[in-house]
């Protein structure tokens, strides 16, 4: 990736002198168009840089969510096992605690799946930025959202009804 100079291209002194008295002259117009082209290239580089940084921020938010899911899933699983091993719970409560422990395992698996998906998405969006052709992938987002909704609903039903 190319390093972007943080300062925009400066209007050359010769161009500034030429434009001073003759803003509509053909030579100054050509020189000005060259400067505008350079400025446009600079703005495109800065825009790409911002897009890559936004892509990285999005990936980091996926990572935070993954850490939260995995951490809470492990905590839920271990705590339910701890309560079962204490032996001070009724039989129907033990069944619910086992279900909660399994839900914790499910959260860990979901967190790992989210991590894999975020890595793939980060890579694909980075390629799209480099090509300058971002393609919205709504189907993948909709499938993931619907899957999470169904999985969450089934888990809630499983925990509270069985």
SEBA-974776 format. One record per residue (C-alpha): residue number from 1; residue in three letters; chain; x, y, z. Coordinates in steps of 0.001 Angstrom, whole numbers, plus 500000, padded with zeros to 6 digits. Layout:
+-----+-----+----+--------+--------+--------+
!   i !  aa ! ch !      u !      v !      w !
+-----+-----+----+--------+--------+--------+
! NUM ! ALA !  A !      X !      Y !      Z !
...
+-----+-----+----+--------+--------+--------+
//
This chain:
+-----+-----+----+--------+--------+--------+
!   i !  aa ! ch !      u !      v !      w !
+-----+-----+----+--------+--------+--------+
!   1 ! UNK !  A ! 500000 ! 500000 ! 500000 !
!   2 ! UNK !  A ! 501302 ! 503442 ! 499105 !
!   3 ! UNK !  A ! 502125 ! 505988 ! 501799 !
!   4 ! UNK !  A ! 499954 ! 509073 ! 501536 !
!   5 ! UNK !  A ! 501528 ! 512473 ! 502083 !
!   6 ! UNK !  A ! 499314 ! 514253 ! 504649 !
!   7 ! UNK !  A ! 499642 ! 517654 ! 502970 !
!   8 ! UNK !  A ! 497662 ! 518343 ! 499798 !
!   9 ! UNK !  A ! 499594 ! 519332 ! 496677 !
!  10 ! UNK !  A ! 500513 ! 522993 ! 496837 !
!  11 ! UNK !  A ! 499598 ! 525353 ! 494027 !
!  12 ! UNK !  A ! 502912 ! 525860 ! 492213 !
!  13 ! UNK !  A ! 504337 ! 529372 ! 492278 !
!  14 ! UNK !  A ! 504479 ! 529530 ! 488478 !
!  15 ! UNK !  A ! 500799 ! 528598 ! 488324 !
!  16 ! UNK !  A ! 499907 ! 531174 ! 490932 !
!  17 ! UNK !  A ! 501842 ! 533836 ! 488976 !
!  18 ! UNK !  A ! 500198 ! 532838 ! 485695 !
!  19 ! UNK !  A ! 496715 ! 532897 ! 487151 !
!  20 ! UNK !  A ! 497204 ! 536230 ! 488874 !
!  21 ! UNK !  A ! 496374 ! 538421 ! 485923 !
!  22 ! UNK !  A ! 494848 ! 536009 ! 483405 !
!  23 ! UNK !  A ! 492355 ! 533575 ! 484912 !
!  24 ! UNK !  A ! 490879 ! 532625 ! 481501 !
!  25 ! UNK !  A ! 494065 ! 532226 ! 479449 !
!  26 ! UNK !  A ! 494569 ! 528868 ! 477720 !
!  27 ! UNK !  A ! 497998 ! 528174 ! 479221 !
!  28 ! UNK !  A ! 496911 ! 528931 ! 482760 !
!  29 ! UNK !  A ! 493829 ! 526793 ! 482220 !
!  30 ! UNK !  A ! 495978 ! 523817 ! 481195 !
!  31 ! UNK !  A ! 498305 ! 524311 ! 484136 !
!  32 ! UNK !  A ! 495338 ! 524638 ! 486477 !
!  33 ! UNK !  A ! 493796 ! 521424 ! 485121 !
!  34 ! UNK !  A ! 497065 ! 519587 ! 485792 !
!  35 ! UNK !  A ! 497008 ! 520876 ! 489359 !
!  36 ! UNK !  A ! 493365 ! 519818 ! 489757 !
!  37 ! UNK !  A ! 494243 ! 516340 ! 488513 !
!  38 ! UNK !  A ! 497018 ! 516045 ! 491093 !
!  39 ! UNK !  A ! 494645 ! 517263 ! 493788 !
!  40 ! UNK !  A ! 492058 ! 514698 ! 492690 !
!  41 ! UNK !  A ! 494611 ! 511878 ! 492932 !
!  42 ! UNK !  A ! 495559 ! 513071 ! 496420 !
!  43 ! UNK !  A ! 491923 ! 513144 ! 497532 !
!  44 ! UNK !  A ! 491384 ! 509626 ! 496202 !
!  45 ! UNK !  A ! 494385 ! 508348 ! 498175 !
!  46 ! UNK !  A ! 493116 ! 509996 ! 501362 !
!  47 ! UNK !  A ! 489633 ! 508576 ! 500734 !
!  48 ! UNK !  A ! 491050 ! 505070 ! 500327 !
!  49 ! UNK !  A ! 493043 ! 505505 ! 503520 !
!  50 ! UNK !  A ! 489904 ! 506502 ! 505415 !
!  51 ! UNK !  A ! 488015 ! 503558 ! 503963 !
!  52 ! UNK !  A ! 490709 ! 501109 ! 505088 !
!  53 ! UNK !  A ! 490683 ! 502624 ! 508578 !
!  54 ! UNK !  A ! 486877 ! 502334 ! 508742 !
!  55 ! UNK !  A ! 487133 ! 498701 ! 507629 !
!  56 ! UNK !  A ! 489650 ! 498051 ! 510395 !
!  57 ! UNK !  A ! 487405 ! 499699 ! 513017 !
!  58 ! UNK !  A ! 484516 ! 497516 ! 511895 !
!  59 ! UNK !  A ! 486677 ! 494406 ! 512161 !
!  60 ! UNK !  A ! 487778 ! 495405 ! 515656 !
!  61 ! UNK !  A ! 484144 ! 495780 ! 516736 !
!  62 ! UNK !  A ! 483502 ! 492241 ! 515484 !
!  63 ! UNK !  A ! 486484 ! 491104 ! 517560 !
!  64 ! UNK !  A ! 485102 ! 492798 ! 520680 !
!  65 ! UNK !  A ! 481767 ! 491085 ! 520135 !
!  66 ! UNK !  A ! 483527 ! 487742 ! 519665 !
!  67 ! UNK !  A ! 485484 ! 488162 ! 522905 !
!  68 ! UNK !  A ! 482250 ! 489035 ! 524736 !
!  69 ! UNK !  A ! 480375 ! 486023 ! 523350 !
!  70 ! UNK !  A ! 483185 ! 483574 ! 524080 !
!  71 ! UNK !  A ! 483847 ! 485001 ! 527548 !
!  72 ! UNK !  A ! 480195 ! 485021 ! 528577 !
!  73 ! UNK !  A ! 479631 ! 481564 ! 527091 !
!  74 ! UNK !  A ! 482544 ! 480086 ! 529060 !
!  75 ! UNK !  A ! 481366 ! 481825 ! 532228 !
!  76 ! UNK !  A ! 477810 ! 480558 ! 531790 !
!  77 ! UNK !  A ! 479007 ! 477021 ! 531110 !
!  78 ! UNK !  A ! 481477 ! 476870 ! 534006 !
!  79 ! UNK !  A ! 479097 ! 478471 ! 536492 !
!  80 ! UNK !  A ! 476279 ! 476066 ! 535637 !
!  81 ! UNK !  A ! 478661 ! 473103 ! 536029 !
!  82 ! UNK !  A ! 479826 ! 474514 ! 539374 !
!  83 ! UNK !  A ! 476230 ! 474768 ! 540634 !
!  84 ! UNK !  A ! 475456 ! 471222 ! 539487 !
!  85 ! UNK !  A ! 478559 ! 469860 ! 541259 !
!  86 ! UNK !  A ! 477575 ! 471547 ! 544506 !
!  87 ! UNK !  A ! 474619 ! 469152 ! 544625 !
!  88 ! UNK !  A ! 472335 ! 471577 ! 546459 !
!  89 ! UNK !  A ! 469866 ! 471949 ! 543609 !
!  90 ! UNK !  A ! 466648 ! 470121 ! 542821 !
!  91 ! UNK !  A ! 466509 ! 467688 ! 539891 !
!  92 ! UNK !  A ! 464460 ! 470030 ! 537673 !
!  93 ! UNK !  A ! 466903 ! 472856 ! 538405 !
!  94 ! UNK !  A ! 469831 ! 470619 ! 537433 !
!  95 ! UNK !  A ! 468224 ! 469984 ! 534075 !
!  96 ! UNK !  A ! 467870 ! 473725 ! 533538 !
!  97 ! UNK !  A ! 471496 ! 474277 ! 534600 !
!  98 ! UNK !  A ! 472662 ! 471634 ! 532118 !
!  99 ! UNK !  A ! 470690 ! 473440 ! 529428 !
! 100 ! UNK !  A ! 472292 ! 476723 ! 530467 !
! 101 ! UNK !  A ! 475712 ! 475083 ! 530266 !
! 102 ! UNK !  A ! 474925 ! 473888 ! 526755 !
! 103 ! UNK !  A ! 473767 ! 477391 ! 525835 !
! 104 ! UNK !  A ! 477173 ! 478621 ! 527036 !
! 105 ! UNK !  A ! 478886 ! 476165 ! 524703 !
! 106 ! UNK !  A ! 476623 ! 477427 ! 521910 !
! 107 ! UNK !  A ! 477697 ! 481005 ! 522630 !
! 108 ! UNK !  A ! 481351 ! 480015 ! 522348 !
! 109 ! UNK !  A ! 480698 ! 478278 ! 519014 !
! 110 ! UNK !  A ! 478718 ! 481304 ! 517803 !
! 111 ! UNK !  A ! 481566 ! 483629 ! 518827 !
! 112 ! UNK !  A ! 484100 ! 481558 ! 516900 !
! 113 ! UNK !  A ! 481835 ! 481507 ! 513826 !
! 114 ! UNK !  A ! 481496 ! 485285 ! 514071 !
! 115 ! UNK !  A ! 485283 ! 485583 ! 514207 !
! 116 ! UNK !  A ! 485706 ! 483539 ! 511023 !
! 117 ! UNK !  A ! 483021 ! 485564 ! 509244 !
! 118 ! UNK !  A ! 484587 ! 488870 ! 510335 !
! 119 ! UNK !  A ! 488008 ! 487830 ! 509034 !
! 120 ! UNK !  A ! 486501 ! 486919 ! 505672 !
! 121 ! UNK !  A ! 484496 ! 490163 ! 505533 !
! 122 ! UNK !  A ! 487529 ! 492279 ! 506465 !
! 123 ! UNK !  A ! 489551 ! 490673 ! 503683 !
! 124 ! UNK !  A ! 486791 ! 491046 ! 501055 !
! 125 ! UNK !  A ! 486041 ! 494681 ! 501895 !
! 126 ! UNK !  A ! 489779 ! 495476 ! 501804 !
! 127 ! UNK !  A ! 489972 ! 494012 ! 498305 !
! 128 ! UNK !  A ! 486899 ! 495998 ! 497241 !
! 129 ! UNK !  A ! 488461 ! 499231 ! 498519 !
! 130 ! UNK !  A ! 491664 ! 498576 ! 496586 !
! 131 ! UNK !  A ! 489707 ! 497889 ! 493402 !
! 132 ! UNK !  A ! 487460 ! 500883 ! 494002 !
! 133 ! UNK !  A ! 484397 ! 498715 ! 493451 !
! 134 ! UNK !  A ! 482564 ! 498106 ! 496687 !
! 135 ! UNK !  A ! 479823 ! 495536 ! 496299 !
! 136 ! UNK !  A ! 477193 ! 495441 ! 499025 !
! 137 ! UNK !  A ! 476762 ! 491885 ! 500239 !
! 138 ! UNK !  A ! 473348 ! 492112 ! 501795 !
! 139 ! UNK !  A ! 472515 ! 488445 ! 501369 !
! 140 ! UNK !  A ! 475259 ! 487330 ! 503766 !
! 141 ! UNK !  A ! 474229 ! 489896 ! 506365 !
! 142 ! UNK !  A ! 470573 ! 488919 ! 506101 !
! 143 ! UNK !  A ! 471349 ! 485188 ! 506382 !
! 144 ! UNK !  A ! 473584 ! 485765 ! 509418 !
! 145 ! UNK !  A ! 470953 ! 487975 ! 511091 !
! 146 ! UNK !  A ! 468132 ! 485521 ! 510433 !
! 147 ! UNK !  A ! 470293 ! 482648 ! 511683 !
! 148 ! UNK !  A ! 471109 ! 484500 ! 514896 !
! 149 ! UNK !  A ! 467433 ! 485342 ! 515405 !
! 150 ! UNK !  A ! 466399 ! 481704 ! 514973 !
! 151 ! UNK !  A ! 469253 ! 480379 ! 517098 !
! 152 ! UNK !  A ! 468517 ! 482883 ! 519869 !
! 153 ! UNK !  A ! 464801 ! 482129 ! 519788 !
! 154 ! UNK !  A ! 465351 ! 478366 ! 519882 !
! 155 ! UNK !  A ! 467821 ! 478736 ! 522750 !
! 156 ! UNK !  A ! 465348 ! 480838 ! 524734 !
! 157 ! UNK !  A ! 462572 ! 478308 ! 524136 !
! 158 ! UNK !  A ! 464887 ! 475451 ! 525089 !
! 159 ! UNK !  A ! 466019 ! 477150 ! 528303 !
! 160 ! UNK !  A ! 462622 ! 478246 ! 529547 !
! 161 ! UNK !  A ! 460299 ! 475477 ! 528389 !
! 162 ! UNK !  A ! 462337 ! 472300 ! 528697 !
+-----+-----+----+--------+--------+--------+
//
